[in-house]
Amino acid sequence: MRLVLQPMVGAKSGKAEIYECLLRMEKPDGSIVSAGEFIPVAEQLGLSRLIDRRTLELSVAILRRYPKVTLSLNVSGLTCSDHEWLVTLQRLTGSRRDLTERMIIEITETAAIQDLDQSINFVDTLKEMGCRVAIDDFGAGYTSFKNLKLLNVDMVKIDGAFVKNIADDTSDQIFIK
């Protein structure tokens, strides 16, 4: 397993400010397998938590090596209820805020509302450790703005369906506003 980093460019600066960690599988011949090819199988086999832990390990290693980099990593819905993932985060970072403050943990909207109380606790714990938290794919599910407020996240990543035609679609413009 390896990470590839996708830059998230700031609208004002025009520069990469955050890098989203995308997990890839490397075959013995060196070819790369995209997440879309192995994540569904991993989920069926109950391996999502292991994948999230490996992503965390690789991400913290990058943060240690590059002190000016900020990383964003996705976690599965199962990880939102996985106390061991939080313990692993604390162990890998040594509770060093210079590492955790450069981490953004992304949870999908649908995962966040499956067990709202559990998600609130997960988000609050991450924030206490110094991490920022983002809701990913906002608008793809049925989260109300009330639930969004309860989660106390730092960032909302709006589902691509709402930004794809934003220049021409007034309903998308209203939603984004």
KOLTORVO-771306 format. One line per 8 residues: number of its first residue (from 1); their letters; for each residue x, y, z of C-alpha. Coordinates in steps of 0.02 Angstrom, whole numbers, plus 32768, in hexadecimal, padded with zeros to 4 digits. Each point is the difference from the previous one (the first is absolute). Example, Ala and Ser with C-alpha at 12.3 -4.5 7.8 and 13.67 -1.06 7.14 Angstrom:
2
1> as> 8267,7F1F,8186 | 8045,80AC,7FDF
***
This chain:
177
1> mrlvlqpm> 8000,8000,8000 | 803D,80AE,7FD9 | 7FBD,80B0,8001 | 7FF4,8077,7F6F | 7FE3,80B6,802A | 7F81,806A,7FA5 | 8017,80BA,8019 | 7F70,806A,803D
9> vgaksgka> 8021,80AC,7FB9 | 7FCB,809B,805E | 7F88,806E,7F9F | 8058,80A0,8037 | 80B5,7FC7,7FFB | 7FF6,7F8F,7F67 | 807C,7F8F,805A | 7FF4,7F52,804B
17> eiyecllr> 7FD6,801A,80B7 | 7FC7,7F53,8032 | 8022,7F55,7FB6 | 7F78,7F7C,8002 | 8045,7F53,8023 | 7FC1,7F7F,7F84 | 802A,7F4B,8027 | 8039,7F92,7F72
25> mekpdgsi> 8034,7F4B,7FF8 | 80A3,7FD5,7FAA | 800A,7F58,7FA8 | 80A0,7F99,8004 | 8025,8039,7F4E | 7FFB,80B6,8038 | 7F5A,802C,7FAE | 7F83,8065,8066
33> vsagefip> 7F4F,7FCA,802C | 7F85,808F,801F | 7F96,8002,809D | 7F62,7FE5,7F9A | 8042,7F54,7FD3 | 802D,7FC2,80AE | 7F9C,8065,8081 | 7F57,7FAE,7FD9
41> vaeqlgls> 804F,7F54,8015 | 8057,8036,809F | 7F5B,8041,8045 | 7FA9,7F5B,7FD9 | 808B,7FA3,805A | 7FF5,8074,8097 | 80AD,804B,7FE4 | 7FD0,80B9,7FFE
49> rlidrrtl> 8045,8020,80AD | 80A8,7FB2,7FD2 | 8008,806A,7F63 | 7FDA,809D,8064 | 8088,7FD4,807E | 807F,7FE4,7F74 | 7FD0,80A7,7FB3 | 8019,8051,80AA
57> elsvailr> 80AD,7FB0,8015 | 8039,8039,7F55 | 7FBA,80AF,801A | 8056,801B,80A7 | 80A4,7FC6,7FB2 | 7FED,8087,7F7A | 7FD6,8084,8083 | 809C,7FD2,8062
65> rypkvtls> 806D,800A,7F65 | 7FB7,80A2,7FB9 | 7FDB,807D,808D | 7FA8,807F,7F91 | 7F84,7F88,7FAF | 7F48,7FF6,8031 | 7FA7,7F5E,7FD6 | 7F4A,7FD1,7FF1
73> lnvsgltc> 7FCF,7F4B,8012 | 7F5A,7FA9,7FEB | 7FC1,7F83,807E | 7F75,7F82,7FEA | 7F5D,8002,8060 | 803F,7F6E,8068 | 8097,8063,8038 | 7F8F,8086,804A
81> sdhewlvt> 7FD1,7F7D,8082 | 80AE,7FB4,8011 | 8051,8034,80A4 | 809E,7FA1,7FCD | 8018,8076,7F6C | 8003,8094,8078 | 807A,7FA2,8070 | 806E,7FDE,7F68
89> lqrltgsr> 7FFA,80B9,7FD1 | 8038,8030,80AE | 808A,7F7B,8001 | 8044,802D,7F54 | 8002,80BB,8021 | 8038,7FF5,80B5 | 7F76,8081,801D | 8070,807E,7FA7
97> rdltermi> 7F92,8090,7FCA | 8080,8034,7F7D | 7FC9,7F61,7FA6 | 7F47,7FF8,802A | 7FE3,80B7,7FD5 | 8036,7FD8,7F4D | 7F80,7F76,7FEF | 7F50,800E,7FBC
105> ieitetaa> 7F95,7F67,801A | 7F75,7FEF,7F80 | 7F60,7FA2,8027 | 7F76,7FED,7F81 | 7F59,8050,8020 | 7FA8,7F57,7FFD | 807A,7FB6,807E | 7FEB,8096,8072
113> iqdldqsi> 7F43,7FEF,800C | 7FFA,7F42,8017 | 8020,8016,80B9 | 8000,80BA,8021 | 802E,7FF4,80B9 | 8094,7F90,7FD8 | 8037,8074,7F74 | 7FF5,8096,8074
121> nfvdtlke> 8071,7FA7,807D | 8079,7FCD,7F76 | 800B,80B3,7FBD | 8012,804B,80AE | 808C,7F86,802C | 805D,8027,7F5F | 7FF1,80BA,801F | 803E,7FEC,80B3
129> mgcrvaid> 8099,7FA9,7FB8 | 801E,8094,7F8D | 7FBE,7FB9,7F5C | 7F89,805B,7F8E | 7F67,7FA3,7FC0 | 7FA7,800C,7F59 | 7F5B,7FBF,7FC1 | 801F,7FB3,7F56
137> dfgagyts> 7F7F,7FF8,7F74 | 7F88,8075,8059 | 7F5A,8003,7FA4 | 800F,7F4E,7FC2 | 7F9D,7FBF,8095 | 7F79,8045,8070 | 805A,8060,8087 | 7F9F,8094,803C
145> fknlklln> 805B,80A0,8028 | 7FCF,7FE0,80B5 | 8067,7F5F,8000 | 808F,805C,7FAC | 7FFE,8080,808D | 7FFF,7F76,8084 | 809B,7FAF,7FB5 | 806B,809D,8016
153> vdmvkidg> 806D,7FDB,7F69 | 8084,8075,7FBA | 7FE2,7FE5,7F48 | 7F75,7FCA,7F8C | 802E,7FB1,7F59 | 7F66,8013,7F93 | 7FCF,7F6F,7F8F | 803C,8016,7F4E
161> afvkniad> 7F4F,7FF7,7FBB | 7FE1,80AE,8048 | 809D,8053,7FBD | 800E,7FAE,7F56 | 7F8D,807D,7FAA | 8004,808E,807F | 8024,8085,7F7E | 7F5C,7FDB,7FA5
169> dtsdqifi> 7F8B,7FAF,807E | 7FA9,807D,8072 | 7FBF,7F77,8076 | 80B3,7FC5,801C | 8036,80B4,801E | 7F79,8012,8086 | 8031,7F5C,8053 | 80B8,802F,8005
177> k> 7FDB,80AD,8043
***
